[in-house]
């Protein structure tokens, strides 16, 4: 299970992810081990504490990086027609 969070509280993220993990384990997981992942722009200290006592949940912080390149050259347009 993956949970990507943009702005919600750490408590909400944990509650939602553990609910999803429980549902998967009880239904389609057939009592197998279920792992969860929370991905957020920034992982708070309170979320780190919460995850430290819940097995099978990993935390990841993401970074967004992009690059701009000129795109108004017709010869480099990839052959698209209007």
C-alpha positions in Angstrom: 0.0 0.0 0.0 1.3 3.4 -0.9 0.0 6.7 0.6 1.2 9.9 -1.0 0.5 13.0 1.2 0.7 16.6 0.2 -0.8 18.6 3.1 -2.8 16.4 5.5 -1.8 15.7 9.1 0.5 12.8 10.1 -2.3 11.3 12.2 -4.6 11.3 9.2 -1.9 9.6 7.1 -1.3 6.9 9.6 -4.9 6.2 10.2 -5.7 6.0 6.6 -2.8 3.8 5.7 -3.3 1.4 8.6 -7.0 1.1 7.6 -6.0 0.3 4.0 -3.5 -2.2 5.2 -6.0 -3.9 7.5 -8.6 -4.1 4.7 -6.0 -5.6 2.3 -4.9 -8.2 4.9 -8.4 -9.3 5.8 -9.7 -9.4 2.2 -7.5 -9.9 -0.8 -4.3 -10.5 1.3 -5.7 -13.6 2.9 -3.9 -12.9 6.2 -0.5 -12.5 4.5 2.0 -9.8 5.5 1.1 -6.4 4.2 3.6 -3.5 3.9 2.7 0.2 3.8 4.6 3.2 2.5 4.0 6.8 3.2 5.5 9.3 0.8 5.4 13.0 1.7 7.2 16.2 0.9 8.4 16.4 4.5 8.1 13.7 7.1 7.2 15.2 10.5 8.8 14.1 13.8 5.4 13.0 15.1 4.9 10.7 12.1 8.4 9.2 12.6 7.4 8.4 16.2 4.1 6.9 15.2 5.7 4.7 12.5 8.4 3.5 14.9 5.9 1.4 16.7 3.9 0.1 13.7 5.6 -2.7 11.8 5.8 -2.9 8.0 5.4 0.8 7.3 8.2 2.8 5.6 8.5 6.5 5.2 9.9 8.4 2.2 10.3 12.1 1.5 10.1 13.2 -2.1 11.7 16.0 -4.0 10.4 17.5 -7.2 12.9 18.7 -9.8 12.2 19.7 -13.4 14.0 21.3 -16.3 12.7 23.7 -18.9 13.8 23.5 -22.5 12.8 25.6 -25.5 9.9 24.0 -27.4 9.0 26.5 -30.1 11.3 25.3 -32.8 9.1 23.7 -35.5 11.8 21.3 -36.7 12.1 19.7 -33.2 8.4 19.3 -32.7 8.4 15.5 -33.3 6.4 15.5 -36.5 3.0 16.5 -35.0 0.5 18.4 -37.2 -2.2 20.8 -36.2 
